[in-house]
Amino acid sequence: MSETAATDDGASVGLAAGKPTWKSRIRKVIDIPESGVVAACVLVFIVVTLIKPDFANVSNLQVIGVDLALYGILAVGESIVILTSGIDLSPGSVVALCVMVTAYLNANENIPVGLCIAASVLIGMAIGYLHGWFITRLDVPPFAITLVTLTAAAGGALALTDGQSITGVSSFYTKIADTKTGGVPVPAIIFAVIAIAAWIFLERTYVGRQIYAIGGNREAARLAGIPVNRRVVLPYVISGACAGVVAVIVIGYLSLGSPDVGSGWELDAIAAAVIGGVSLYGGEGRIVGVVAGVLLLMLINNALIVLNVSSFYQQVALGLVLGIAIVADRVRARSRGRARPRGLPLFGAQGSPAAAGAAGAGQAPGAGHGAGE
């Protein structure tokens, strides 16, 4: 009797041992959504290190760690918003506003640094709550209301001091940004803690699963009794809180409050989320992929700097990587028989579900990736 039998995908499984062969194991690894991004991170690191050995030295890796924290924390908050089939265009501007307001309170009003740090997070949360309120109560599209904040918050940061930087902030900020534990920068540790907390929230809590369900099929989620409005507001609050945390790190990194920070950071956060496998249509993606996505972006950006490539090409590289990620998302969706609509994501509050086909089929909430896996 033969000891092997062909499986549906062509891989053979040992009947005697009852274990999959090396082919099926490789197939399982390839089928992991984040495998491609992780492989790209390893490839970029190895190739650039071979060309420029200084790329892998401790000091450069610490710089990458701080950059990873700045963009990664924003990407975590942004990805949770996108999972609901929403979008937040304001994180960069919210960072600038939180930086200026809290630096002003600390340096000019002598407010204790602990209260200023708390104020930074609370300001971000308040802005996020307002986004959620407008989206759920007045049915304002997320794209529109967060675009308003993108402009208004950036203007407010400049108006507070007529575009001037604020010096004289507490040295405690600098300690947060410069301190290293076991050679690892504290900002990178903060990012790791936030990423782990977000993973637990999305993968291991009832509320997190409801967020996936809402992004996959909003109407089905509503019919299942999920409090859609409250669950839609929460991700925007989280995104705002993440911007407030980043503002604290930025003040420490610069040792002052600058109104010019944060410009375009929201695009990097969105790019990292999409590269990491978060679908712009909502309901699909994992924090593990987001971390890998932002790491890939930081490795590429730093590699271009180390290799003395013009800064103009950094944006070209970002665009190419993002384009590849979007195409890969479409190919993956089609290969699983769940191709998305050809139109743009709705980014709406109370409109049709992002996955319109699932609504017509009466798919149960959470039946897609993330909610069921």
SEPA-64547 format. One record per residue (C-alpha): chain; x, y, z. Coordinates in steps of 0.001 Angstrom, whole numbers, plus 524288, in hexadecimal, padded with zeros to 5 digits. Example, Ala and Ser with C-alpha at 12.3 -4.5 7.8 and 13.67 -1.06 7.14 Angstrom:
<mimars>
MIMAR  vexza      x      y      z
MIMAR      A  8300C  7EE6C  81E78
MIMAR      A  83566  7FBDC  81BE4
</mimars>
This chain:
<mimars>
MIMAR  vexza      x      y      z
MIMAR      A  80000  80000  80000
MIMAR      A  80542  80D65  7FC85
MIMAR      A  8095A  815C5  807F7
MIMAR      A  80587  8225E  8015E
MIMAR      A  7F926  82800  7FBE9
MIMAR      A  7F6E7  83431  7F3ED
MIMAR      A  7EFB0  83F42  7FA74
MIMAR      A  7E698  848CC  7F367
MIMAR      A  7F170  85299  7F0F3
MIMAR      A  7FACE  84879  7EB85
MIMAR      A  80318  846DB  7F7B5
MIMAR      A  804BB  83911  7FCE3
MIMAR      A  8029D  83569  80AEB
MIMAR      A  80951  82A07  8118D
MIMAR      A  7FE9E  820C9  815F9
MIMAR      A  8077A  818C7  81E92
MIMAR      A  80CC1  8246F  8261E
MIMAR      A  80042  82C44  82506
MIMAR      A  8082E  838A0  82278
MIMAR      A  80859  841EE  816D5
MIMAR      A  813EC  84190  80D8C
MIMAR      A  81D80  84CB1  80B8D
MIMAR      A  8157D  85159  7FFEB
MIMAR      A  80949  85342  80800
MIMAR      A  81120  85A00  81295
MIMAR      A  816B2  8638D  808B1
MIMAR      A  8090D  865D0  8035C
MIMAR      A  8040F  868FD  810F5
MIMAR      A  80EED  872E4  812F6
MIMAR      A  80C3B  87938  805C2
MIMAR      A  7FDB8  879F8  808E2
MIMAR      A  80077  88223  81502
MIMAR      A  7FCAF  89006  810C2
MIMAR      A  80867  89649  81769
MIMAR      A  81299  88CD9  811FC
MIMAR      A  8158B  89527  80611
MIMAR      A  817C2  8A192  80DE8
MIMAR      A  8205C  89AA5  817CB
MIMAR      A  8284B  89486  80CC7
MIMAR      A  829D2  8A200  80695
MIMAR      A  82ED3  8A785  8138B
MIMAR      A  83902  89CB7  81499
MIMAR      A  83D02  89E53  8065C
MIMAR      A  83EA4  8AD23  80750
MIMAR      A  8467C  8ABE5  813D2
MIMAR      A  84FAE  8A195  80E4D
MIMAR      A  851CF  8A836  8012E
MIMAR      A  85460  8B5C1  806CD
MIMAR      A  85D49  8B02E  81167
MIMAR      A  86560  8A93F  8070A
MIMAR      A  866A1  8B5EA  7FF5F
MIMAR      A  86891  8BEAA  80B38
MIMAR      A  86C93  8B742  8179F
MIMAR      A  86A56  8C37C  81FEC
MIMAR      A  85BD4  8C1A9  81D9A
MIMAR      A  85BA4  8B6B9  827AC
MIMAR      A  86369  8BD98  83254
MIMAR      A  85CFD  8C015  83F75
MIMAR      A  85BDA  8CED3  83E5A
MIMAR      A  854E5  8CE1A  8313F
MIMAR      A  84BAD  8C389  83614
MIMAR      A  8485D  8CC3D  841AD
MIMAR      A  84507  8D743  83856
MIMAR      A  83C36  8CDF5  830DA
MIMAR      A  83609  8CA18  83DDE
MIMAR      A  8323F  8D824  84107
MIMAR      A  82CD1  8DA56  83352
MIMAR      A  82595  8CD76  83480
MIMAR      A  81F17  8D269  840E7
MIMAR      A  81AF8  8DF7A  83B1B
MIMAR      A  814AB  8D9EE  82EF4
MIMAR      A  810FC  8CCC5  834A0
MIMAR      A  8088C  8D20E  83F9E
MIMAR      A  80117  8DA5E  835DF
MIMAR      A  7FFC8  8CEA0  82CD0
MIMAR      A  7F9E6  8C64A  837AB
MIMAR      A  7EF5D  8D06F  83A4F
MIMAR      A  7ECF9  8D294  82BDB
MIMAR      A  7EBBA  8C409  82918
MIMAR      A  7E104  8C257  8334F
MIMAR      A  7D979  8CD5E  82CCA
MIMAR      A  7DB36  8C743  81F59
MIMAR      A  7D642  8BA3D  8247A
MIMAR      A  7C8E8  8C0B4  82640
MIMAR      A  7C945  8C4DE  817EC
MIMAR      A  7CCA4  8D2AF  81C49
MIMAR      A  7D861  8DB88  81A67
MIMAR      A  7DF65  8E59D  822B6
MIMAR      A  7E6E9  8F01A  81B68
MIMAR      A  7EA0B  8F826  82787
MIMAR      A  7F45C  8F10F  82FD3
MIMAR      A  7FFCB  8F92A  82AEE
MIMAR      A  7F8EA  9060D  82D89
MIMAR      A  7F3DC  9014D  83AAC
MIMAR      A  801EA  8FE20  83E68
MIMAR      A  80602  90C04  83AF9
MIMAR      A  7FAC1  911F6  842B9
MIMAR      A  7FD65  90976  84EB2
MIMAR      A  80BDA  90CAE  84DE9
MIMAR      A  80983  91B4F  84DCE
MIMAR      A  7FEBA  91BD2  85801
MIMAR      A  80593  91337  861FC
MIMAR      A  81305  9193C  85F80
MIMAR      A  80CE1  926A0  861A4
MIMAR      A  80675  92249  86E49
MIMAR      A  8131F  91C6F  8734C
MIMAR      A  81CB0  926FD  86F19
MIMAR      A  81467  93344  87051
MIMAR      A  80A4A  92FE5  87AAB
MIMAR      A  81303  92710  882F4
MIMAR      A  80923  91BFB  882F3
MIMAR      A  80F83  90F7E  8884E
MIMAR      A  81478  90689  87DAE
MIMAR      A  80BFF  8FB33  8824B
MIMAR      A  7FFA5  90333  8806B
MIMAR      A  80482  907D5  8732C
MIMAR      A  806B1  8F9D3  86EAD
MIMAR      A  7F909  8F63C  87330
MIMAR      A  7F3A3  9025C  86C74
MIMAR      A  7FA23  8FE65  85FA6
MIMAR      A  7F363  8F129  85FBD
MIMAR      A  7E657  8F6F7  86417
MIMAR      A  7E6A4  9014D  85964
MIMAR      A  7E8B4  8F6A9  84F4B
MIMAR      A  7DDB8  8EE83  85516
MIMAR      A  7D47A  8FA33  8552D
MIMAR      A  7D735  8FCF5  846D4
MIMAR      A  7D527  8EE97  843AC
MIMAR      A  7C83C  8EE8B  84AFE
MIMAR      A  7C3AB  8FA60  84341
MIMAR      A  7C707  8F33A  836B3
MIMAR      A  7BF0C  8E78E  83B00
MIMAR      A  7B3BA  8F028  83F5B
MIMAR      A  7B2D0  8F721  8324A
MIMAR      A  7B3F4  8EA47  82AF4
MIMAR      A  7A9AF  8E2D5  832AF
MIMAR      A  7A03B  8EDAC  8368E
MIMAR      A  7A084  8F6AB  82ABB
MIMAR      A  7A465  8EC76  8209F
MIMAR      A  7B032  8F476  81C49
MIMAR      A  7B997  8EC2B  8142B
MIMAR      A  7C636  8E926  81B99
MIMAR      A  7CE3C  8EE45  81049
MIMAR      A  7C798  8FB8B  81130
MIMAR      A  7C7C6  8FDC9  81FE1
MIMAR      A  7D5BF  8F93A  821B7
MIMAR      A  7D9E8  90192  8162C
MIMAR      A  7D431  90D3B  81D81
MIMAR      A  7DC78  909CD  82954
MIMAR      A  7E862  907B7  820B5
MIMAR      A  7E777  915F9  81CB6
MIMAR      A  7E246  91C01  82942
MIMAR      A  7EB9C  91537  832AF
MIMAR      A  7F773  91893  82A62
MIMAR      A  7F2E3  926B5  829F6
MIMAR      A  7F077  926DB  83896
MIMAR      A  7FE3B  921E2  83B40
MIMAR      A  803D8  92CFD  83336
MIMAR      A  7FAAF  9375B  838A6
MIMAR      A  7FDBA  9347D  846F0
MIMAR      A  80B4C  93AAF  845FA
MIMAR      A  80AAB  94105  8388F
MIMAR      A  8128A  935D9  83300
MIMAR      A  81D89  936DB  83D00
MIMAR      A  82331  92B33  84429
MIMAR      A  821DE  92A01  852ED
MIMAR      A  82E55  927D8  85AA4
MIMAR      A  830A7  92577  86906
MIMAR      A  828B4  918F9  86A54
MIMAR      A  82B78  90FA3  87585
MIMAR      A  8375A  906E2  8744F
MIMAR      A  82E6E  8FB76  877A2
MIMAR      A  829B4  8FB9A  86996
MIMAR      A  837A2  8F9E8  864DF
MIMAR      A  839B2  8EE95  86E3B
MIMAR      A  82E05  8E798  86850
MIMAR      A  833A9  8E8BF  85AA5
MIMAR      A  8420D  8E675  85DC8
MIMAR      A  841B9  8DC14  86862
MIMAR      A  844FE  8CE40  86453
MIMAR      A  841EF  8C196  86B6D
MIMAR      A  84B20  8B698  867CC
MIMAR      A  84F0E  8BE8A  85BED
MIMAR      A  840ED  8BFF2  8577A
MIMAR      A  83B8D  8CDE9  856E4
MIMAR      A  83024  8D063  8600C
MIMAR      A  8278C  8D54C  854B8
MIMAR      A  82940  8C80A  84E1F
MIMAR      A  82524  8C155  85ABE
MIMAR      A  81930  8CA27  85B97
MIMAR      A  815B5  8C661  84DAA
MIMAR      A  8173F  8B7F5  850D6
MIMAR      A  80E44  8B941  85C9E
MIMAR      A  803F6  8C083  8549E
MIMAR      A  804D6  8B696  84983
MIMAR      A  8034B  8AB1E  852E3
MIMAR      A  7F7D0  8B1CC  859A7
MIMAR      A  7F169  8B44C  84C65
MIMAR      A  7F39D  8A616  8486F
MIMAR      A  7ED49  8A131  854F2
MIMAR      A  7E20D  8AABE  8533F
MIMAR      A  7DF1D  8A6D2  8453C
MIMAR      A  7E21E  89850  845DA
MIMAR      A  7DE01  89494  85396
MIMAR      A  7D2B5  89D59  857A1
MIMAR      A  7C460  89D78  85417
MIMAR      A  7C4B3  8ABF4  8509D
MIMAR      A  7D03F  8A9D3  84788
MIMAR      A  7C8F4  89F2B  84041
MIMAR      A  7BD5D  8A83D  83EE6
MIMAR      A  7C622  8B248  8385A
MIMAR      A  7CA13  8A815  82E3F
MIMAR      A  7BBC6  8A48A  82C56
MIMAR      A  7B7CB  8B2AA  82A17
MIMAR      A  7C27E  8B485  81FFF
MIMAR      A  7BED8  8A7FB  81902
MIMAR      A  7B025  8AA1A  81891
MIMAR      A  7AA7C  8B59F  81FF1
MIMAR      A  79C38  8B26A  81D96
MIMAR      A  79DCF  8A449  821D3
MIMAR      A  7A4E7  8A8FF  82E03
MIMAR      A  799A6  8B22D  83130
MIMAR      A  78FA1  8A778  82F43
MIMAR      A  797A0  89EB6  83835
MIMAR      A  795F3  8A88A  8432F
MIMAR      A  7A37F  8AE86  8430B
MIMAR      A  7A351  8BCD7  847A3
MIMAR      A  7A8C9  8C1D6  83AD2
MIMAR      A  7A985  8D042  83E54
MIMAR      A  7B153  8CE0B  84AB4
MIMAR      A  7BA64  8C482  84418
MIMAR      A  7BCEC  8CE1C  838FF
MIMAR      A  7C018  8D93F  8425D
MIMAR      A  7C9E6  8D142  84A38
MIMAR      A  7D434  8CF82  83F70
MIMAR      A  7D4A2  8DE26  83CFC
MIMAR      A  7D6B6  8E07B  84B80
MIMAR      A  7E1BC  8D680  84B4F
MIMAR      A  7E7C8  8DCE9  83F58
MIMAR      A  7E758  8EA27  84610
MIMAR      A  7ED84  8E488  8525D
MIMAR      A  7F87B  8DEBB  84A33
MIMAR      A  7FAFF  8EC22  8443A
MIMAR      A  7FBBD  8F1DF  851F1
MIMAR      A  805E6  8E7B6  855F6
MIMAR      A  80E02  8EA75  849D8
MIMAR      A  80DA8  8F905  84D15
MIMAR      A  81431  8F628  85A1F
MIMAR      A  81F17  8EE86  85365
MIMAR      A  820D4  8F939  8492F
MIMAR      A  822C2  903C2  8538B
MIMAR      A  82D26  8FB62  859F2
MIMAR      A  833A0  8F837  84D01
MIMAR      A  834A0  90695  8492E
MIMAR      A  835BF  90C2C  8570C
MIMAR      A  82C0C  916A0  852FF
MIMAR      A  81E88  91894  84D7E
MIMAR      A  81E63  91A90  83EC6
MIMAR      A  81217  91D8A  836EC
MIMAR      A  8182F  9179D  82ABF
MIMAR      A  8181F  90982  82F55
MIMAR      A  80E6A  8FF5D  82ABB
MIMAR      A  80C96  9040D  81CD4
MIMAR      A  80940  8F85B  8145E
MIMAR      A  80AC7  8EE81  81F68
MIMAR      A  7FCD2  8EA00  81DAD
MIMAR      A  80039  8E560  80FF8
MIMAR      A  80B7D  8DD48  81549
MIMAR      A  8025A  8D78D  81F8D
MIMAR      A  7F849  8D3E0  8154A
MIMAR      A  802DD  8CE60  80C78
MIMAR      A  80867  8C608  8177E
MIMAR      A  7FAE8  8C0A9  81A84
MIMAR      A  7F80F  8BD30  80C59
MIMAR      A  80593  8B778  80A1C
MIMAR      A  80362  8AF49  81653
MIMAR      A  7F711  8A94A  810AA
MIMAR      A  7EC39  8B204  81608
MIMAR      A  7E1EA  8B330  80B72
MIMAR      A  7DD2E  8C0DF  8083A
MIMAR      A  7CF9A  8BAFA  8072C
MIMAR      A  7CFCB  8B730  81582
MIMAR      A  7CE68  8AAA9  81D2C
MIMAR      A  7DB86  8A4A4  8196C
MIMAR      A  7E920  8A5E9  81F04
MIMAR      A  7F110  8A362  82B37
MIMAR      A  7F9E6  8AB58  833FB
MIMAR      A  80523  8A1F1  83137
MIMAR      A  8047C  8A605  82304
MIMAR      A  803D5  8B46E  82687
MIMAR      A  81048  8B337  82E9E
MIMAR      A  816FC  8AC5E  8234A
MIMAR      A  811F4  8B6B3  819DC
MIMAR      A  8171F  8C241  8218A
MIMAR      A  8240A  8BB28  823C1
MIMAR      A  82577  8B934  81523
MIMAR      A  82305  8C7AA  812A5
MIMAR      A  82CE9  8CBC8  81CE5
MIMAR      A  83725  8C259  817AB
MIMAR      A  83547  8C77D  809DE
MIMAR      A  835B7  8D5C2  80E05
MIMAR      A  841C6  8D3BF  81659
MIMAR      A  8484B  8CB91  80BC7
MIMAR      A  84692  8D670  801E0
MIMAR      A  84CB9  8E003  80B65
MIMAR      A  8582F  8D702  80E6B
MIMAR      A  85A47  8D4AB  7FFE2
MIMAR      A  85A30  8E379  7FD7E
MIMAR      A  84E5E  8E2CD  7F49C
MIMAR      A  84772  8EFBE  7F244
MIMAR      A  83C18  8F261  7FB88
MIMAR      A  8333F  8F459  7EFCD
MIMAR      A  83469  8E5F7  7EC95
MIMAR      A  82FD1  8E22D  7FA22
MIMAR      A  8220B  8E63C  7F69C
MIMAR      A  82342  8DEEA  7E9B7
MIMAR      A  8273B  8D2B7  7F138
MIMAR      A  81BDA  8D465  7FAA7
MIMAR      A  81264  8D5A6  7EF47
MIMAR      A  817B3  8C97A  7E89D
MIMAR      A  8170B  8C154  7F4FC
MIMAR      A  8093C  8C605  7F7BB
MIMAR      A  8050F  8C300  7E9CA
MIMAR      A  80A96  8B53E  7EAC4
MIMAR      A  8037C  8B351  7F7B1
MIMAR      A  7F669  8B791  7F1FE
MIMAR      A  7F806  8AE89  7E639
MIMAR      A  7FBE5  8A362  7EF4C
MIMAR      A  7EFA9  8A5CE  7F782
MIMAR      A  7E72B  8A4E1  7EB5C
MIMAR      A  7EDE7  89887  7E69B
MIMAR      A  7ECAF  8922F  7F401
MIMAR      A  7DE4A  8959B  7F4C3
MIMAR      A  7DBAE  88FFB  7E742
MIMAR      A  7E353  88393  7EA21
MIMAR      A  7DA98  8813E  7F5D2
MIMAR      A  7CE5B  88366  7EDC8
MIMAR      A  7CB07  88FF5  7F4F8
MIMAR      A  7CEB8  89A8B  7EB54
MIMAR      A  7CB00  8A81E  7EFA9
MIMAR      A  7C297  8B16C  7E78E
MIMAR      A  7C98F  8B8C2  7DCCF
MIMAR      A  7C589  8C5FF  7E211
MIMAR      A  7CC26  8CDD8  7ECA1
MIMAR      A  7CA29  8CAB7  7FB0E
MIMAR      A  7BE03  8D15F  80037
MIMAR      A  7C450  8D74E  80C57
MIMAR      A  7B65D  8DA44  8108B
MIMAR      A  7B01E  8DA2D  81DE7
MIMAR      A  7A27F  8D4BD  81C16
MIMAR      A  7A2CF  8D0EF  80DC0
MIMAR      A  7A336  8C3AD  80789
MIMAR      A  7AC69  8B99A  80D4D
MIMAR      A  7BA12  8B9CB  807C5
MIMAR      A  7B8C4  8ABDA  80338
MIMAR      A  7AC5F  8ADAC  7FB7F
MIMAR      A  7AC68  89FD9  7F66B
MIMAR      A  7AC78  89A67  80441
MIMAR      A  7A07D  8A267  807A2
MIMAR      A  798C6  89C90  7FC8F
MIMAR      A  79C8E  88EF2  800C1
MIMAR      A  798B7  8916B  80ECC
MIMAR      A  7A657  88E56  813AF
MIMAR      A  7A728  88DC4  82260
MIMAR      A  7AEEC  898AD  828CC
MIMAR      A  7BD03  89524  82ABB
MIMAR      A  7BD06  88A9E  82068
MIMAR      A  7C86E  890B4  81942
MIMAR      A  7D6E1  890CD  81C48
MIMAR      A  7D9EE  89551  829F0
MIMAR      A  7CC58  89332  82F2F
MIMAR      A  7CC85  884BA  82D2A
MIMAR      A  7DAD4  88110  82CB6
</mimars>
